[in-house]
């Protein structure tokens, strides 16, 4: 029984984890994670202020307003 495929997969996982951790530590050291909260508000402007939804994605009514009443 050959363990070459298993060792290859484990090597790829270890190298990938090492690269990921290196990139995350580099980003943290350079300050890329310092101001995450305020950058989330960049997408809002005067046309769509924070806390005022402009669409009905999550608060959609059960029926369209112009639909006929099925019980009538």
N, C-alpha and C positions, 0 to 999 in steps of 0.2 A: 504494500500500500504506500503510495507516494503522497507526501504532505506538501508538495510544491504548490498546488492551487490554493490550499489553505494559508500557507505562509505568504503567498503573493497578496491575497486579500487582506491579511493582517498587516502586512507592510504598507499597503495602500491606505488602510485605515489609520495607522499610526502616523504616517507622513501627512495625511490630510488633517488629522487632529493637531499636529504640531504647527502646520501652516496656519490653520484657523486661529489657534491660540496666539501665535506670533502676531498676526494681523490685529486681533482684538487688543492685545497688550500695547501694540504700537499706537493704535487709534486712541486708546485711553490715555497713554502717556503724552500724546500730542494735543489732548484736550478736545477731541471730537465728541465726547460724550458729556461735556460740561453743561451744555445749554440745550438739553432736549425738550424741556417743557415750553419755552418761549417760541421755539422754531415751529411748533405745531400750529401756532396762530397765524403764520405767514399766509396760509391759504384763504383766510378770511379778509374781507375788505368792507367798504361802506355799503356795497350792494347786498352782501350777505354777512351781517355781523354775527359775532359769537353768541350762540344760544337761541337764535331765531332761525328755525328751519325754513327753507325756501321751497321745499318739495314735499311730497306726501309719501315718501318711501316707507317710513316706519309708522306713521300715523295715518295710514290710508283708511278711508271709510270702508265699511263692509260692502256697500253697494255703490255703484256710481250714482251721482246726484240726479242725472237725467234718465235713469232707468225706470221703466214702467213697473208699477206695483204688481207682483205676481198673484196676490190675493184678490185683486179687483176684477 
